């Protein structure tokens, strides 16, 4: 009986102790579930899915950047020019870069059209004309800056006058052209002037007396390139006289047949028509290859009486002095013989009727250099007074290049 009661009392006490412990744990759990409780102690608690306010607030999670937003890899580029001007540049580039072309690939006289990966032909374009890297760069590269020559307008002045007065028109040329292909050298203008040289200001460019060939892109003037920004370039042309002509009108020539031939020609009252060589550069003419002068004298005359008329061509004028003694006249006569280029006699068939006589002479330029010009004197022969009129005289001199001389 005692044994039975002991067991009956012990069993209910164990159950009560277990229930007490469970009740304490439940209250502690409810307290931790209230707002403001330490979240670290409630990591095993899952909020109700039906209540928005019970959901935990989370910070944005950073993810690795995509390949499209990464900084591009820059590669080394060595850039040469396709004109072999010795221009080289080095820089690091990547697709999408914009290069300052003014700093490294501008070439005077040329337009930049882009950088390619070929030195001889335009293959893949890596940099366009605006400096934009327009092709993906995946490794170090060697590129070639391509250029095209600019076009310029050549205008001319001739002997300090506008070239249009000489029939010279403007010419369009490329920067790297040979100027000798476009200059109107060896051209006759104004009917009697040969163009032989060209210059820009005081800068000599070329002439036909020299084998020198000056390229447009090498021409400089006082340290400043004449092709810097100019679209129009004015060149001055120089000429040399290659022909001369004078016309002389009506005058009476009084010839006395009883005079000595020399006296006839050089009396005070006798006429001498002609012109000096002031504008002729014989040294330059010879340098240009001219060696012969063709002289034409056309004389229209009218005879008063019967007789023959004479014309004499000299390259020196006679200094007449009516007070000269016989010795002075003899010396002058001998001296003038050295300057006599030719003569012609004409016999008029009718009295008081105008007739024409022509004298043509070929004279070496070397001989003309010894005188001062071309001068025509008149004479006559026959019986009695042989007065006659020189109605009109034309003198023409043309310098030529004769290969047989």
C-alpha positions, 0 to 999 in steps of 0.5 A, spaced: 500 500 500 505 504 501 509 502 495 503 504 491 502 511 494 509 513 492 508 511 485 502 515 484 504 521 487 511 521 483 508 521 476 503 527 476 509 531 479 513 529 472 508 531 468 507 538 471 514 540 471 514 538 463 508 543 462 511 548 466 517 548 462 513 548 455 509 554 458 515 558 459 518 557 452 512 559 449 511 566 452 519 567 450 517 566 443 511 571 443 515 576 446 521 575 441 516 576 435 513 583 437 516 589 432 523 592 435 525 585 437 532 583 435 532 580 428 538 576 429 534 572 434 528 571 429 532 569 423 528 562 423 521 566 423 518 566 416 513 572 415 506 571 413 506 571 406 499 575 406 501 581 410 505 586 406 508 590 412 511 583 415 515 582 409 523 584 410 526 590 406 532 588 402 537 593 399 539 592 392 544 587 390 550 589 385 551 585 379 557 585 375 557 590 369 555 587 362 561 587 357 557 593 353 559 598 359 566 596 360 571 601 358 574 599 352 581 596 351 586 601 348 591 599 343 597 602 340 597 605 333 603 607 329 600 612 323 604 614 317 602 618 311 601 615 304 605 620 301 611 618 304 612 625 307 616 622 313 610 624 317 609 619 323 604 619 329 603 614 335 597 614 340 593 609 343 586 608 340 579 605 341 573 605 337 569 611 338 575 615 340 575 622 336 582 624 334 584 631 334 586 631 326 589 638 327 595 636 331 597 630 328 595 628 321 594 635 317 598 636 311 599 642 307 596 642 301 592 636 302 585 634 304 585 628 310 580 623 308 582 618 313 586 612 316 587 606 313 591 599 314 594 599 307 600 603 305 598 602 297 590 602 297 584 604 301 582 597 305 579 598 312 578 605 314 580 605 322 579 613 322 574 617 318 576 624 315 573 627 322 578 624 326 573 618 329 575 611 330 570 608 326 572 601 326 573 596 332 581 596 334 582 589 337 590 589 337 596 594 336 595 597 329 599 600 323 595 605 320 596 610 314 593 617 313 591 618 306 591 625 303 588 628 297 591 634 294 587 640 294 585 644 288 587 651 287 586 657 281 592 660 278 591 667 276 596 671 272 599 678 271 603 679 265 608 685 266 604 687 272 598 688 268 592 683 269 593 677 265 586 677 261 589 683 257 594 678 254 588 673 253 591 669 259 585 665 263 585 662 270 587 655 270 585 650 276 591 645 278 592 640 284 597 642 289 602 637 287 602 638 280 608 641 276 607 648 275 611 648 268 605 644 265 600 649 266 605 656 265 604 659 259 611 659 257 614 660 250 607 663 248 606 670 244 602 675 247 600 682 245 603 680 238 610 681 240 612 679 247 614 672 249 612 669 256 619 666 259 618 667 266 613 666 272 614 668 279 610 669 286 612 676 288 619 676 289 620 669 289 622 666 282 619 660 280 621 658 273 623 660 266 624 657 259 632 659 260 633 654 265 632 646 266 629 648 273 623 645 275 619 648 281 613 644 284 607 647 287 608 644 293 615 646 294 614 654 293 615 658 299 615 666 299 619 669 305 618 663 310 610 663 309 607 657 304 603 661 299 599 655 299 597 655 306 589 657 305 589 660 299 584 658 293 587 663 288 594 664 287 596 670 283 603 669 279 606 674 275 609 673 268 615 676 264 615 677 257 621 679 252 620 683 246 620 678 240 618 683 234 618 691 233 614 695 228 613 702 226 609 706 221 611 713 218 607 717 214 607 722 208 613 726 208 617 729 202 624 727 201 628 732 196 634 728 193 639 732 189 642 727 184 649 731 183 651 730 191 655 724 193 651 718 195 653 719 202 652 726 202 645 725 199 643 720 205 646 725 211 644 732 209 640 736 214 634 736 210 634 729 208 629 724 212 631 718 217 626 713 219 627 708 225 626 706 232 631 704 237 632 698 241 631 700 248 626 695 249 630 689 246 634 685 251 639 681 246 642 677 251 636 674 254 633 673 246 640 669 245 639 665 252 632 663 249 635 661 243 633 667 238 639 668 233 636 671 227 632 678 226 628 678 220 627 686 217 622 688 213 622 695 210 616 697 206 616 704 202 611 707 198 614 712 194 611 717 188 616 720 183 616 727 181 621 726 175 625 721 172 630 717 176 631 711 181 630 711 188 634 708 194 633 706 201 638 704 206 638 700 212 643 701 218 643 699 225 646 706 227 644 713 226 649 718 223 651 724 227 650 729 222 654 736 222 654 740 216 660 744 218 664 737 218 670 737 214 672 732 208 676 728 213 671 728 218 666 726 213 671 721 210 671 718 217 664 718 218 663 715 212 667 709 213 664 708 220 657 708 217 659 702 212 660 698 218 653 699 220 649 698 213 645 692 214 642 692 206 640 697 201 635 697 195 634 701 189 627 702 186 625 705 179 618 708 178 615 707 172 610 713 172 611 720 175 606 722 180 604 715 181 604 711 188 609 705 187 611 700 193 618 697 194 620 692 199 626 690 202 627 684 206 634 682 210 636 676 215 641 679 220 644 675 225 642 678 232 650 678 234 650 684 229 644 688 231 647 688 238 653 692 236 648 698 234 642 702 237 636 700 233 633 700 226 634 706 221 632 707 214 635 713 210 633 715 203 637 716 196 636 717 189 640 717 182 639 719 175 640 726 171 638 733 174 634 734 180 630 727 182 626 730 187 621 724 190 616 723 196 616 718 201 609 717 201 609 711 207 614 707 210 613 701 215 619 698 218 618 691 222 623 687 225 622 680 228 626 675 232 627 668 230 630 661 232 633 659 226 636 652 227 641 652 221 644 658 224 
